[in-house]
Amino acid sequence: MLFRKSPNRHVAWGPTLCLPIAGLLMATTAMGQSAQPGALIELESITVTGNDASTAGALRDRMRETPGAAAVVGAEEIEEIPNPTFSDAMAGVPGVVVQEFFGGNDQPRFQIRGSGMQQNPTERGLMVLYNGMQVNRADGSYIAGLSAPGLADAIEVWRGASANRLGATVLGGAINFISPTAITSPGTRLGFGLGSDGRVSASGQTAIQGERASGMLQFEYDKADGYRDLNNGSRRTVLSGNVEIPHANGATQLFLNYTDLSFGVPGPLTWSELDADPRQVHAGPVITGGVVSNPGPNVPRDLPRRETRQLLLGARTAFDLGDHLFDIGVSAAKTDDSFRFPISSGERVTDGYDGNLSFRYSYLPDHVAGLPLFEANLLVSAGHSDRSYYHNISGSRGPQFGLNKLKATTSSLYVGANIPLGGAAFLSPSISYSYATRDNDDRWAGATRPTVGYNPGNPTMRLPDGTVPTVSNSYSRSYSGWSPRLALTWNPAENQTAWVALSHSFEPPTHGDLLSTSGGTPNSGSGRPMPPVPSSTAAAFSTPNLKAQTANTIEVGWRGHTGSLAWDITAYYSELKNEILSLRDVSGSPVSSMNADRTRHSGLEAGLSFDLASDVFGRVAWTWQDFRFVNDPVRGNNRLGGAPSHILTASIGWRTTDRLSLYALAKWVPEETPVDNMNTLFNQPYFVADLRANYQLSDTVAIVAEVGNVFDETYAGSTLVVDRARPDQAAFIPGEGRTFYIGTELTF
């Protein structure tokens, strides 16, 4: 994934390093989908250094003076991954932590600097964009499994407050998936592959070029039975296209993306179950002599599953009026999402629409290279959705117990300057203001809500239904905040950039934080805390009055290259107030979300790439993170659950001939990771290695192959995150065992 050396082209190693490049002209509109200010106006030529004549190379060139943590992954790197997942694509990016849930394209937990990491699954904390337009719903939530890195021409990554200039109202940062165009990727490409556990994949794209416009069509299909014994099947279909229309002083791009995603959720295991057989699924709590052990979901009975369809339409147009660059964008999305959780939460069905309007302006005189002297960004998002809640009855839709109308708006205005101080130094003050509303209208008309339950001693035996009095869960909340930032950038040596920044960040909660089911157990639905007793009642919904979370951060960074060695290093320290935590009980059932009083996030993000010989090249990425409570009355100074302390990835590539390239990759998590905020249960360290090969049969045909988890390591790639765990709790999500994949790629 990290390297591509083919007979046809050579690219700069280290996709995450923003390297200075010079001297090669590339006629392209490669910058057209970037989220960076003034990026849509590169119609004639882009100056790129050295030998990196790719979209990613042009993006790195523009990013190199950025006073913040930023990275780019290019198609040249992604193309080396047979059937790439988001986890594969981000493996070499320091600071981006991806923990796969069930393998393939399901719902990986990915986070930057800890924002949103305690959600199961993660749906908050990052701004996700497609061709520079926001994909998040208007309340800030997103669905991780909708990303399709295999179809991207490049992926921009902005960590922390560097994403403020894009209109972000999150603490983690932003990720922008840039699709190829007919100019950046001419011709036609097709790919087919087969792999372990019934995996079948196909993808393709074709460029259409005309005198007045050019277009790109793409598709991707992936289907697998899954590694686990039951309920692990997945399927994803993606159709996308774009049209670029040049006009006087600029260009317009129209784009479309449709994704149909479906996957089973095989769920977590206890550690003893995982160690004995990681393919099995957990069958729920065991009761012996009235004592409950092995709490967790009953997957064979409940058959959790998610089905999502999203249609995204958008347009961006930009104008280059000399020193003034204007970029206007609009997008709309329709999302239909059905998530069947275990019985404790039931089935959540959400159908809605979201729209975004963006306006970017940059003042960039010809004599100023890299950074605009002044830039402004306005982003307005609005959306509404109908949400229904149903009980899960043995994997089927049961009685309805909730009906809500959700509305959200989020607006942000950013202004910033980059003031030359002389000697290649810049002072970059900026400030953004954000305003958000979250409105929920509870439309449940009944005086009671139904409850359901199963016999804990015989969990397939359904018990009589009960009822719980209806309590309205309506709310109307608004949030506003300022996010100032001050950064200093300078060049300590040729081809090097250093920076230091102080910032204050602001992130409002999503509807997923403000509204959740509660009162359920592994054998009963929401509002029924005692399954055998239909008359037992509890609140069926939790609607905490959450505050927005904020952070004060100092960070320093240094990136550059000399000879064949390149590096990108960032260190940060953040003090958070009102961090939003999603709490679950010892059975894994949802409880509520809460604001922690004070927490502290600190970390180091370091990437290194190098050539060992003319045909041997390597890359190392290290992420260290230490996220803790600060004098919490219950949790003390404990580590926050779910955050590994160290993640190290390393890759080495060898171009043995002009036709054959071999790659070895490794991921090492060397220390225990807390599962819960009380730090009573820990995930164990693990080491996983993969091998890949690419053989170019001709200029048209290539064969790709991969052996994943070569040593067949048994490990938990991720866990549930709970507030207080039990030693026998089903909280560990197995990583895939040894897998095989072989495919062919055709280029015309």
N, C-alpha and C positions, 0 to 999 in steps of 0.2 A: 504493500500500500504506500510505502513511503518513497519509493523510487521508481523511475521509469527510464531505462536506457535502451533504446531500440536503434536499429540501423538508420531509422529515418529522422530521429531528433534526439537532442540531449537537453535535459532540463536541470535547473539548479536543485541540488539536494536539500532536503529539510523544508518540507512544505510549510511549516509553521513559522519560519524565520523570515522576517520582513527585511530583505537584503537590498542594499543599494545596487542598482543595475544601470548600465549605460551603453549606448552605442549601436543598438539594432532597431531598425524601423519595422513596425508591424502594422500593416493596414488592417484595421479592425474596429468594430464597435464593442470590443470586449468589456469596456467599463460600463456598458449601458445598463446592466442590472445591478451594479454595485449599490450598496446603501450609503456610500461615501458622498459627501456633498460635491456637486459639480461633475458627477461621474458619467452622465448620460450624453455628454457633448463630444466625446472623442470619435469623430467621424472620419477623419482623414488618416492620421497615423499616431501611434503611441511610441514613445521612446522607451526602450527596455534595455537593461544592461546585459552585457556579457552574452550568455547563451540561453537565457530563460525567455524564449519567445512564445509565451503562453498567456492565457487570460490571468492565471494566478501570478505570473511574473509581472504583468502590468499592475495588478492590484498591490503586490508587494512594493512596487516602485512608488505608488501613491501613498502607501501606508508608512514608508520607512521613517518619516519624521514625526509620526503621530505620537503625541505625549501621553501614551497609555498602552495598556496591554492589548495587542491585536495580533491576529494570525490569519493565514490563508492556507487552505488545502486545495490543491489543484486537481483537475481531471487527470493529469499525468500520474498522480499518485493513486487516485481512486481506481483508475483503469487496471492497476496491477492487482486489485483484489477481486478474486472470483466471487461473484454474487455478493457485493459489499453490503453490510449493515451499517447503521449509524455508528455503532461501537467500533467497527473496523475503520471507518473513515476518520474518527476522532482519536484513534489510538496513539498517534504521534503528536497530539496537541497538548502541551503541558497546561494544566489548570482546568481542562475539561474532563470531568469524571463521569464515565458511563459505566453503569452496572446493569448487565443484561438480566432480564427477568426469566424468560423462557426460551431464548434463542430465536434467531431469525428476526422478523419484522413485527414484533409485538409491541410492548410498551416499556422500553428500557428506561431506567431511572438515570437521567443525566442532569448534572448540576454544575454550576460554576460558582466557586467560593461559598457553597453551602446553601444558596437561596433555593427554597422549595424542596430540599432533599428529604424532608420527613413525610411528604405525602406518599400515599400508596394507591395508585401510581403517581409519579410526579406530574403535576399539571400546572405548576406555577414557578416563577423565579427567573425565567428567561424570556427575552423578546425573540420570537422566531419570525423570520422574514422569508419571502420568496420573491426573487427579483427586486429586492429593495422595498417591497410592500409587506405590511404586517400580516402574519397568518394567525396570531393569537386572536381569540375571541375578544370582544370589547372589554370584558372583565379581567383580561390578562391571562386566562387559562389557555392551554394548548393540549393537543393529543400527540404524544411523542411518536407513535407508530406511523404517523402520516408522512414523515420525512422520507425522501427517496434519494440518498446520496449518490446512488449509481447513475442517476440521470443528471447530475450537476456538472457544470463546467468548472465551477470553483465554489468553495464555501468560505465565507468570511466569518471570523470569530472575533468578537469584541468582549473583553473580560472586564467586569466591574464597571466603574463610572465612565470608562471610555465609550460606553454605549449611549451615554446621555445625548451625544450629538445626533443620534439617530431617532430621538424621541422616546427612548426607553424609560419606563417607570418601574424598573425592577432593579434588584441589587446584584443579580448574577451577571448580567451582560446580554449580548445579542448574538444570534447566529443567522446568517443570510445565505440561503441556497440560491445560487446563480445558475440559470439554465443556459445551455449553449444556444448560439444563433447560427443562422446559415453562413455567416461570415467567419465566426470563430471555429465552427466545426462543419466544413463543407462535406458533401458526399453522403453516403449511406453506411450505416453500421448495424450489424445484427449480432446477437449473442444467444447461445443456448447452453444449458448445463443440467447435469444430474448429480445428485449427492445422496449422502446417507439419510436415513429416516424418511425416505420417500420424497426428497426435495427435487422439484422440477422448476426451472427458471428459464425465462426468455426475456429479451429486451431488444430494443432497436430504436433507431432514429434516422431521419432523412431530411436533408436540407433542400429547400426550394428557393432558387435565386431568380429574381426578375429585375427589370430595369428600374422600376419605381418602388419595389418592396421586396423583402426576402422573408422566408418563413422556415420554421423548424417544427417537425412533428416527432414525438417520442412516445414510447410505451414501455412498460415493465410489468412482468407477471412473475409471481413467485408463489409456490405452493409446497407445503411440507406436512408430513404426519406428525413430526416432532419427536424429540428425544425421549420424552416421558411416556409411560405406559398408557396413559389415559388423558383425554381432554387437552391435548397439546397440538392439535392440528391448527394450521394457519394458512391464510391466503391473502394476497394483496395484488391488486391491479391498479396501475397508474397510467393515465393518458394525459399528455400535456402537449402544448404547442404555443408558439409565439410568432408574431409578425413584427418586423421592424420596418418603419417607413421613414426615410430621411426627408427632411424639409429644410427650408431656409434657416440657417443658423442653429440647426439641432436635429432631433429625431424623436419619433414616437414609437413606443413599443406596446403592443397588445399581447396579453398572455392569458392562457387558460390552463388549469390543472384540475384533474378529477382523480380522486383516490377512493377505492373500495377496499376496505380493510376488515378482515374477520379472523379472530383467533380464539382458541380455548385457553383457559387459565388453569393449568394443572396445580398451581398453588405451592405453598411452602411445605417443608418436612421438618420433623424434629431432627436434631443432630444425629441421634442413633439411627433413625430411618435413613437419612442421607448416607451415612457411613456404610450401612448394610446394603442398600440398593438405591442409588440416586434416581433411578427411572420410575420408582413407584410414586403413588400419590397418597396423601394423608386422608384417612377415613374418619376423621373427627375425634373428639375426646373419648377416652375409655373410662368407664365407671366400674370400679371393683370395690365391693363392700361399702358402697356409698361414697367412695373417695374418687374424685376426678383426676385423671392424669392425661398427659399429652393433649392439652387444649389446642384447638385449631379448627379450621374449616373441614367440613365433610365434602370433599371434592367429588367422590363417586355419586353422591346423592344430589348435590347442588349444581354440578356441572357449570361453573362460572364461565362466562363468555362475553366477548365484546364484538360488536358489529358497528362499523362507522363508515359513512359515506360523506365526502366533502367535495363540493364544486367551488373552485376559486376562479374568479375573473378579475382582470386588472388591466390598467393602462397607465403608462408613464410617458410624459413628454418633457423635453428639456430644450432650453434655448441658450446659446452662447452669444451674448451681446457685448463682445469685447472683453472688458474686465469683469462683467457681471454674468453670473451663471444662474439660471433659474431651472427648477425641476418640480413639476407638478404631477402628482399621482393619485389614482383612485382605484379602489378594489372593493369587491363584494364577495361574500362567501355564504353558502348554504351548507349547514352541517347537520346531519342526522346521526345521532349516536345512541346506541342501546348497549348498556353495560349491565350484565347480569352478575351481580356480586353473590357471594355466599348468602345464606338465608338471613344472617344477622343484619344485612343492609338491604337485601332485595334487589330488584331490577330498577335501574334508573334510565329513563328514556328522555332524551333531550333533542328537540328539533328546533333549529333557530337560524337566524340571519344576522350577519355582521357586516358593517361597512367601514372603510377607512378612507380618509382624505389626508394627503400629505403635501406640504409645500416646503421646498428647500431653496435657499438662496446662498450664494457664495460670491465674495468679492476677491478676485484673484488676479491682480495685475500681472502683465507678462513678465515683469522683471523679478517676480517672486516665485520661487520653485517650491513645490510640495504642498505647503499648508496655505489655506485661504487666509487673507488678512482679517476677514470678517465672515461669519457664517451664521445663518439662522435656520431653524427647522420648526415647523408647526405640524403636529400630528393630531388628528381628531378621529376617534373611534366610537361607534355606537352600535348597539345590537340588542336583540330581544330573542327570547326563546320560550317555548312551552315545555315544561318538564313534568313528567308523570312518574310516580313511584308505584311499583307492584311487588308483592311478596314473591319470593322464589319458592315454588312448590316442586321439589324434586327435578329441578332443571327446566321447569316450564313456568310460564307467566301465570301467577296466581291473582288473588284479589288485589284491587287497587287500593292504596291507602294514602296517596298524596297527589295533589295537582297544583302546580305553581306557574305563574307568569313571571319570568325573570327579565329585567332590563338592566343595561349597563352603558355607561359612557366613560371614556377616558380621554382627556385632552392634555397635551403637553406643548409648551413653547420654549424653545432653546435658542439662546444667542451666545455667541462666543467670538473671541478674537485671538489671533496669533501675532504677537507684536515682536518684530525683529529687535534684538538688543545689540546686534553686532557680533562678529566672530561666530556666525552660524548658531547663535543662541536665540531662542524664542521664549517669550512669556505668554502663556495661554490662559487668560481668565475666561470663565464662562458661567452661565447661570441658566437654570430651567425652572419653570413653574408648571406644576401638574395639578389637575383637578379631575376627580373621579366620582361617579355616582353608582350605587348598587341598590336596585329596588327589586323587591320580591313581593308579589301579590299572591297570598295563599287563597286558592280558589276551591278548596275542598268544602263542599256544602253540607256534608253529613255532620250530625251531632257527635258521632263516634267514628273512630278509625278501626278497621278490622285488624286482628293479630292472629298469627299462626304459630304452630309449634309441633315438634316431634318428640317422641318419647326418648329421653337421654339414654335409657337402658337398652332401647331397641330403636335406633335412630332412623329406621325406615318406616316406622309406624307413626302415621300422622295423628295428632291429638285434636280434640274439638277446638274450633276457632273461638277467639275471644274478642273483646273490644276494649278500646281505650278512649277516654273522652277527648274530643277534638280540642286542641289548643292551637290557636292561630300562630303560624310561623312567619307572618308577614314582617317586613322591615323596609326601612328607607334610610340609607346611609350615604354620607358624602365625605370625601377626603380631599385635602389639598396640602401641598407642600412645596418648598423651594429646595433646589439641589444645586448649590454653588460648587465650583471647582476652580482650583488654581494650579497650573502646571508650569514647570520650567524644563525646557529641552535644550540640549547642547551636544556638540560633537567632540568628544574627547580625543578622537584621532580620526584619520581618514577611514571612511566606510564604517563608522561607528556612531551610534546615537544613544545618549543617556537621558533620563528624565526622572523627575520627582514630582509628585502631585498630592495635593490635599483635596478632599471632597466630602460632601454631605449628600447622601442618597435617600430616596423615598420610594416606598412600594406599598400600594394599597392592597387589601385582601381581595380575593376572587369570590364568586358565589360558592365555589367549592369549599372555601374556608368558612363562609358565613352561614351556610345551610348544609347540614348533613343529617343522616339518619342516626338514631341512637336507641339504646334500650334493648338491643337484640343480643342473642347469644349464638353459639355454633349450632343450637338446636331450636332456635325460635327467631321470629322476625322482630322488626323494630317495635318498640313499645311493650315488649313482653319479656321481662327479665327472668321469669321463672317458667320454663317451658311446660312443666306438667300442670301449671295452675293457670287456666285461661283467664281467671279474674285478676291475676297479677298485672299491674300496670306501671308504666314509666313513660316519660316523654318520648314520643316517636321521632321527634326531630330536635336537633340542637341548633340554636341560632345565636351564637356568642356575639356580643357587641365588641368586635375587635377594633383595635387601633391600627393605623398604618405602621409598618416597621420602617425604621430609619437606621442609617449607619454613618459614622464618621470614620474616614479611611485615610491613611497615609500609605503611599506606595512608591517604590523606586524601581527603575528598570534600566537595562543595558542590553543592546543588541548590536550585532555587526558581523563582519566577516573579515578574515585575512587568509589569503591563499585558499586552501581547500577546507578550512575550518570556519564554521558559522555558529553563532550562539544567540539565544534569546532568553533573558533571565528577568523575572519580576518577583519582588517581595512585597507583601502587603500586610497591614495590620488594621483591623476594623473593630470598632466598638459599636455594637448594635443595641438599640432600644426597641422593645416591643416586638422582638422577633416572633413571627407567626409559626407555631408548632401544631401539627396535627396529631392528636393523641389517640391511642388505641389501648384497650385493656389487655390483660394477660391471655385472653383467648384470641386476640387479634381483631376483635370487634371494635368498630369506631366508637369513640366517646364524644369528642368535641375538639375544636381548635381553641388555642389560647395564645395570649401574648406573654412571652417570657419577659421578665423585667429587664435584665441586662444579660447580654451574651457577648462573647469575644471570638472573632474569626481572624486567624492569622495564617499565612501560608507562603510558600515559595513555589514558583512555576519556572522550570528551567528546561530548555531544549538545546541540544547540541547535535550538529551534523558534521560529517567529515569524510574524506577520502582516505582509505588505507593504502590503496594502490590505484593505478589507472582504471581498473575494472572492478574494484572492490570498494564499497562505500557503506557508511553506517549512520545510524541516528539513535540518540538516547533522549528520552523525555522523563523528567522526574517531577512529580507533584507531591508536595508536602503540605498538609493542612492540619490545623489544630483548632477545633471549634469547641468552645466551652461555655457553660453557664458561669456567671459571676455572682458569687455569694447568694445563690438561690436558696430560699428558706427550706426547700424540699430536696433539691438536687445538688446543693453546694456548688463546687467548682467542677462538677463532672463534665466529661466529654459529651457532646450531643450525639445521640444515636444515629448510626447509619453512615458516618463519615470515616473512611479509611485514612490513617495517618500518612502513609506513604504509598504511592503508586508509581512503579517504574516500568517503562516499556523500552525495549531495545530492538533494533532491526539491523540486519546486515544483508547486503545484496552483492551478488557476484555475477557480472556479465561474462559468462564463460566463453561465449562466442558472439558473433553478431546476431545469432538467432536465439540463443538460449540464455535466459537469466534465471538465477536461483535466489530465493529469499528465505531467511530464517527470522522469526519474530518471537519475542518473549514478553510476557507480562508477569510482574512479581509484586505481590502485596505482602510485605515481609512481617507485618505486625497484626495483632488482633484488632478487630473493629467492633465497637460496642453496638449491640442490637437495640438496646434500650437506653433511655436517658438516665436511668438509675445505675447504669454500668454494672449490671448483674449477669448479663449473658453476652458472649462475644463470638463473632465469626472468626474462624481460624485463618492464619496466613495461607497463601497458595502461590504456586508458580505454574504457568501454562505456556507451552511453546507450540508454535505453528510453523509449517513449511509450505512454501509456495514455489511454483515454477511457471514460466512463460516461454513457450517455444514458438518462434515465428516460422511457420512452414513456408510462407511466401509473403509478398507485400499485401496480400489479400486475406490470408488465413493464419490464425494463431490458435494454439492450444494452451489452455490454462488449467492448472491443477492445484489443489490445496489439501493438506492433511492438517486438520485442526486438533488441538490438544493431543499432540503426538504421543505423550507419555500416558495418556488416558488418566489424567489426574482427577481424583474425586474431590470436589470442592464446592463451596457455595459462592456463586458469582455475585449474589445479592442477598438481602434479607428484608423481611418486614422491618419497619421501624416502629417501636412501641415505647410507651412511657416507662412501664415496669414489666419486665419479662419473667418467665419461669424457666428453670433449667430444662424442663421437658416440653417446652412450647414448640409448636410447629411454626418456625420463623425463618428457616433457611431455604433458599431457592437454589437448587442445584445448577451448576454450570454444565454445559454439554460435555459428554465424554468424547472419545476419539471419533472424528468424523472425516469423511472423504468427499471431495467434489472434483468433477472434471467438466470442462466446457470448451466451447469453441467460439471464437470471435471472428467475424467477417467484416472487412472494410472495403468499400467500393468508392 
